[in-house]
Amino acid sequence: MLTDDMKRVLREYPLGFVATVGADGAPRVSPKGSFVIIDDATIAYGDIRSPGTTRNLASDPRVEVSFIDPFLRKGYRFAGIATVTERGQAEFERLHRHLKESSLASRMRAIVAIKIAQALPVTSPIYDDGRSEIDVRKSFVTRFRKQQPNGRYEE
């Protein structure tokens, strides 16, 4: 299910915005910065301090996650079912191996694995006027450089 470009976006921009459903039925969105690819149909993140997200998933495991390449203004959203595996459970160590390179790996209390049921592209309306990816990237890199204290950004 995960294409090469989906994997690229996940590897280069592992900050995913996770949407769950709260106990009151309202949507909740929380960023998670430790996403990894487990296999072609599963992504996961380490739960470090997300008790609300974990509580929401315990009562309703449906989840949607968005990842965006901020310079191309394109990305993907993945919908699926989450499974929360807490430290001490047998599956935790197998999943944790994928996250060991994270500087926060030792602080992960649980790992949330998401079995992807649907993957859809996300594309900014900036492309509607015929702009190319090269033009979009150039304009956003220029914008980003202007925001830097020394005006420099190395790609």
N, C-alpha and C positions, 0 to 999 in steps of 0.2 A: 504493500500500500504506500509506503513512503518512497517518493521518487528521489532521484539524486539531488534535485534542487531543494526539495523539502529538507533533506538531510543537511545540505549546505547551510540553509538558513538556521536550522536548529544548532548546528555546530558553531557557526559564526556569531549568532545572536541568541544565546540560550536563555534569555530573559523572556519567560512566557507569562502572559496575563491570564490567570486561571479564573474562570467563571463557575460559580456553584450556586446552589439555591439555599437560602437561609431558612431557618425554622418557620419564619413568618411568610415564606413563599417569595420573598424579595430576592432579586439577584445580588450576588456578592462577587466582586472582582478583586483579586489579590495577585501581585506580581511574585513570581518565583524565579530565582536566578540560577538554579542548579540543574536545569533540564539536561538529560542525556537520552540517547537512543538505545533502547534495549534490544530491539529487533525491528524488522520491517513493518510491524504493526503495533509496536508498544514504545511509549516514551515514559520517562519517569523523572521525578525530582525528589530531593531530600527535604523532609519537613524539619525545619530548624526551630521556628517559632510561629507556627500557623495553627493555633488551636481552633480558631473559628472555621478555617477551611476544612480541617480534619473533622471537626464536629459536623459540618454541613455534609461532607462526603459520607459520614457514617449513617446519616438518615436518608440521603439521596445521592447515590454514587455517580449520577450523570454529571458530566463535566465538559466544558469547552475551553480550549486554550488557543490564544492567538500569539503568533510570532511574526515580527516585522523586521525586514532589513531597512533600517532608518534612512539609508542613503538612496536605495532604489525605490523606497516607498511601495514595496511589495512584500508579501509574505503569505502565511497560511493560517487557517484556523482548523483545529482538530476537535471533533466531538467524539466522546466515547464514555466508557465506564471505568471509574477509578477503583483501585484496590489499595487500601492502606495496610502496609506491613510494618509493624512496630519492632523496634530493637528487641532482640530476644526471641523473636519468632524465627523458625527455620529458614524461611524464604528471605529474611532480611539480609543475611550475609551474601547470598547469591546476587541480589539486587545491588547491595552496597558496593560490590566489586566494580560496578560501572561508574560509581560516584567517588571512588577513593582519591582521584586526582584533585577534587575540590578542596580548597583550603578550609572549608567548613565541614568536611566529611566526618570528623570526630564528634561534631555537635548535632548530627542528624539523629532525631528521635524516632523517625519513621521514614519510610520511603513510599511515595505514592506512585504507583504504576498505572498508566492509562492505556487501555486497549482501545485503539482507534477504530471507530465505526464509520467515520466520515471525515474526509479531508477536502477542504475547499480553498481556492486561492483568494487572497485579499490583494486588491490593486487600488491604488490611489486614483482619484478622478483627475489627477495631474496628467495622466496619460490620455485622457479623452480628447485632448486637442492635438494628438499625434506626436507628442514628444517621445524621444527615444530614451532607453535606459541610460545611455551615455550622457545625454543632456540632463536627465533628472539627477543622476549621481553627481555630475559636475556642479550643478546648482546647490545641492544639499551639502556637498563637501565644502564648497566655498562659504556657504552660510555657517557651517560648523566651525570652520577656521576663524571666521570673524568673531565667533563667540569665545575663542580661546584667549587666555590672558596675553600670550605672546604672538597671537595671530598665526600660529603654526599647528599643523596637524599632519602627522606622518601616516600614510596609508600602508 
